[in-house]
Amino acid sequence: MTLSLPLLVACAGFQFGGSERDFRPPTDAVRWAGYVFRSGEGTEGEDLLVDGALTFTVAGGEGPVEAELPYPDDYPGYWSVELPPGVPVTVRVAGEGLVPSVWVGDAPANNGSWAAGSLFGAEESWLTALFEGFSETTGTTLVPLDSGSAWAWGFWREGARGACGGVRVAGAQVACVGMDDAGALVPVTDGAFTAWFATGLAPGNVAVDVVEDGVTVLHEELPLAGGDVGVAGWMVPAGGSE
């Protein structure tokens, strides 16, 4: 399988934990906004998420916060939400023809925007092709998504490095893929990789850990329901670069 350039750009440019621009000092709430695509292959002006739901859950908050489309006619696919500054958040992207996807990260400290292409949905046909490619490349069984099963995948941010053997999801080592010079997927059992993936995950808070020299340097939990796909695109371990 060959991954298209837009997906690589989306993977490399993911900066969900920070803002592209900051506009004012911190207050009791910040405005966070940006374009959202229907899949990792979205490009500017195309394949934008123009309906559906972008739901933010704040750690320790009273309930979910729904993002809005403030300019649906002039700027379709441009979403905006108001959140407490600098708090951990979970984001669920859903819509017609999408597999619900779950991201975790931190709200910005100031008003700002996420980089276009850094937050996207999981269009069913795109996600299926992606995971089928992962499965075929690594020779692993692709457990179907259903009410009792979830998927997850992740990738390093641009400049970060990490070994496949150190990534654990729900306590188990994941399967990983890399890319050759032609852009085709190749299996990776250890060392540097392009993406990792896991299927057949039990619904609940799914732990994602990165272990280096026997020490856990990164830990996150993806709150996944059956039929969800979790996305870990923020992963920069201790010692990694940004």
C-alpha positions as CSV (number, residue, x, y, z in Angstrom):
1,M,0.0,0.0,0.0
2,T,1.2,3.5,-0.8
3,L,0.2,6.4,1.5
4,S,-0.7,9.6,-0.2
5,L,1.2,12.8,0.4
6,P,-1.8,14.6,2.2
7,L,-1.9,11.9,4.8
8,L,1.9,12.2,5.4
9,V,1.5,16.0,5.8
10,A,-1.4,15.5,8.2
11,C,0.6,13.0,10.3
12,A,3.8,15.2,10.3
13,G,2.1,18.4,11.1
14,F,-0.2,17.4,13.9
15,Q,0.1,20.0,16.7
16,F,-3.1,19.4,18.7
17,G,-1.4,20.2,22.0
18,G,-0.6,23.8,21.0
19,S,-1.9,26.8,19.1
20,E,-0.8,28.0,15.7
21,R,-1.4,31.6,16.9
22,D,-2.0,33.3,20.3
23,F,-3.9,36.5,20.5
24,R,-4.3,37.5,24.2
25,P,-3.2,36.7,27.7
26,P,-4.9,33.7,29.5
27,T,-8.4,34.3,30.9
28,D,-11.0,32.0,32.4
29,A,-11.8,30.9,28.8
30,V,-10.0,30.7,25.5
31,R,-11.3,30.5,22.0
32,W,-9.8,27.6,19.9
33,A,-10.6,27.2,16.3
34,G,-9.5,25.7,13.0
35,Y,-10.4,23.7,9.9
36,V,-11.3,20.0,10.3
37,F,-11.2,17.5,7.5
38,R,-13.2,14.4,7.0
39,S,-10.1,12.2,6.8
40,G,-6.3,12.3,6.9
41,E,-6.2,12.9,3.2
42,G,-8.1,16.2,3.3
43,T,-6.5,19.2,1.7
44,E,-7.2,22.9,2.0
45,G,-10.6,23.7,0.5
46,E,-11.5,20.0,-0.1
47,D,-13.0,17.2,2.0
48,L,-13.9,19.5,4.9
49,L,-16.1,18.4,7.7
50,V,-19.1,20.8,7.1
51,D,-21.6,19.0,9.4
52,G,-21.5,16.4,12.1
53,A,-20.2,17.0,15.6
54,L,-16.9,18.1,17.3
55,T,-17.4,17.3,21.0
56,F,-14.8,18.4,23.6
57,T,-14.8,16.9,27.1
58,V,-12.7,18.8,29.6
59,A,-11.0,16.8,32.3
60,G,-12.9,17.5,35.6
61,G,-15.5,19.5,33.7
62,E,-19.2,19.4,34.2
63,G,-20.1,18.0,30.7
64,P,-19.2,18.0,27.0
65,V,-18.8,21.2,25.0
66,E,-19.9,21.2,21.4
67,A,-17.9,23.1,18.9
68,E,-19.7,25.4,16.5
69,L,-19.5,26.3,12.8
70,P,-19.5,30.1,13.2
71,Y,-19.2,30.9,9.4
72,P,-20.8,28.0,7.6
73,D,-21.3,29.9,4.3
74,D,-18.1,31.9,4.1
75,Y,-15.7,29.4,5.8
76,P,-17.2,25.9,5.7
77,G,-15.4,23.3,7.8
78,Y,-14.1,26.0,10.2
79,W,-14.9,25.0,13.8
80,S,-14.7,27.0,17.0
81,V,-15.0,26.2,20.7
82,E,-14.6,28.0,24.0
83,L,-12.7,26.1,26.7
84,P,-10.8,26.7,30.0
85,P,-7.2,27.5,29.2
86,G,-4.5,24.8,29.3
87,V,-6.6,21.9,30.5
88,P,-6.5,18.3,29.2
89,V,-9.3,17.6,26.8
90,T,-10.8,14.8,24.8
91,V,-12.2,15.5,21.3
92,R,-14.7,13.2,19.5
93,V,-15.2,13.8,15.8
94,A,-18.4,12.3,14.4
95,G,-20.5,12.7,11.3
96,E,-22.3,10.9,8.5
97,G,-20.0,8.4,6.8
98,L,-17.4,8.8,9.6
99,V,-16.2,6.2,12.1
100,P,-16.2,8.2,15.5
101,S,-12.7,9.2,16.2
102,V,-11.3,10.2,19.6
103,W,-8.3,12.4,20.2
104,V,-6.7,13.7,23.5
105,G,-4.6,16.7,24.1
106,D,-4.5,20.0,25.9
107,A,-6.4,23.2,25.3
108,P,-4.1,26.2,24.5
109,A,-3.2,28.7,27.2
110,N,-4.4,31.6,25.0
111,N,-6.8,32.2,22.1
112,G,-5.5,30.4,19.0
113,S,-6.0,28.0,16.2
114,W,-4.9,24.5,15.4
115,A,-2.9,24.0,12.2
116,A,-5.1,23.0,9.2
117,G,-4.9,19.3,8.7
118,S,-3.8,18.5,12.2
119,L,-7.3,17.4,13.4
120,F,-9.4,15.2,11.1
121,G,-12.2,12.7,11.1
122,A,-12.1,9.0,10.1
123,E,-14.1,8.7,6.9
124,E,-15.1,5.0,6.8
125,S,-13.7,4.1,3.4
126,W,-10.4,5.9,4.1
127,L,-10.0,4.4,7.6
128,T,-10.8,0.9,6.3
129,A,-8.3,1.2,3.5
130,L,-5.7,2.5,5.9
131,F,-6.1,-0.3,8.4
132,E,-6.3,-3.0,5.7
133,G,-3.0,-1.7,4.4
134,F,-1.5,-1.8,7.9
135,S,-2.8,-5.4,8.4
136,E,-1.6,-6.7,5.1
137,T,1.8,-5.1,5.5
138,T,2.4,-6.6,9.0
139,G,0.5,-9.9,8.5
140,T,-1.7,-9.3,11.5
141,T,-5.4,-10.0,11.9
142,L,-7.7,-7.1,11.4
143,V,-10.4,-7.5,14.1
144,P,-13.6,-5.8,12.8
145,L,-15.0,-2.7,14.5
146,D,-18.2,-3.3,16.4
147,S,-20.0,-2.6,19.7
148,G,-17.4,-4.7,21.6
149,S,-14.3,-3.7,19.7
150,A,-12.3,-0.5,19.1
151,W,-9.3,0.5,17.0
152,A,-6.4,2.8,17.7
153,W,-3.4,4.1,15.8
154,G,-0.7,6.7,16.3
155,F,2.3,8.5,14.8
156,W,5.1,10.7,15.9
157,R,5.0,14.4,15.4
158,E,7.5,15.9,13.0
159,G,11.1,15.5,14.3
160,A,10.2,13.1,17.1
161,R,11.8,9.6,17.2
162,G,10.9,6.5,19.0
163,A,11.1,2.7,18.7
164,C,8.2,0.5,17.8
165,G,9.2,-2.0,20.5
166,G,8.5,0.7,23.2
167,V,4.9,1.4,22.3
168,R,2.2,-0.4,24.4
169,V,-1.5,-0.2,24.0
170,A,-3.6,-1.8,26.7
171,G,-0.4,-3.3,28.0
172,A,0.4,-5.1,24.7
173,Q,3.1,-4.3,22.1
174,V,1.6,-2.8,18.9
175,A,2.3,-3.6,15.3
176,C,4.1,-0.9,13.3
177,V,4.8,0.2,9.8
178,G,7.4,2.3,8.1
179,M,7.7,3.7,4.6
180,D,10.2,3.0,1.9
181,D,11.6,5.6,-0.5
182,A,8.7,5.0,-2.9
183,G,6.1,5.7,-0.2
184,A,5.1,2.1,0.2
185,L,4.4,0.6,3.6
186,V,6.9,-1.9,5.1
187,P,6.6,-3.8,8.3
188,V,8.6,-2.6,11.3
189,T,9.2,-4.8,14.4
190,D,11.5,-2.4,16.3
191,G,13.3,0.8,15.7
192,A,11.9,3.9,13.9
193,F,8.4,3.7,12.4
194,T,5.8,5.8,10.6
195,A,2.7,4.6,12.4
196,W,1.5,2.0,14.9
197,F,-1.9,0.4,15.1
198,A,-4.0,-1.9,17.3
199,T,-7.4,-3.5,16.7
200,G,-9.8,-5.7,18.8
201,L,-9.5,-3.3,21.8
202,A,-12.0,-3.6,24.6
203,P,-14.1,-0.5,25.1
204,G,-13.1,1.7,28.0
205,N,-10.1,3.9,28.9
206,V,-7.4,2.4,26.7
207,A,-3.9,3.1,28.0
208,V,-1.2,4.2,25.5
209,D,2.3,4.0,26.9
210,V,5.8,4.7,25.5
211,V,8.6,2.9,27.3
212,E,12.3,3.8,26.9
213,D,15.0,1.7,28.7
214,G,12.3,0.2,31.0
215,V,10.9,3.6,32.0
216,T,7.5,4.9,30.9
217,V,8.1,8.3,29.4
218,L,4.6,8.9,28.0
219,H,1.2,7.8,29.2
220,E,-2.2,8.7,27.8
221,E,-5.7,7.1,28.0
222,L,-8.1,7.0,25.1
223,P,-11.7,6.8,26.2
224,L,-13.1,4.5,23.5
225,A,-16.5,3.1,23.0
226,G,-17.2,0.1,20.8
227,G,-16.9,1.1,17.2
228,D,-14.5,4.0,17.9
229,V,-11.0,4.6,16.6
230,G,-8.5,6.4,18.9
231,V,-5.9,8.6,17.4
232,A,-2.6,9.3,19.1
233,G,-0.9,11.9,16.9
234,W,0.6,14.1,19.7
235,M,3.2,11.6,20.9
236,V,6.6,13.1,21.7
237,P,8.5,11.1,24.4
238,A,11.1,12.5,26.7
239,G,14.2,13.1,24.8
240,G,12.3,13.6,21.5
241,S,12.5,16.8,19.5
242,E,9.8,19.0,18.2
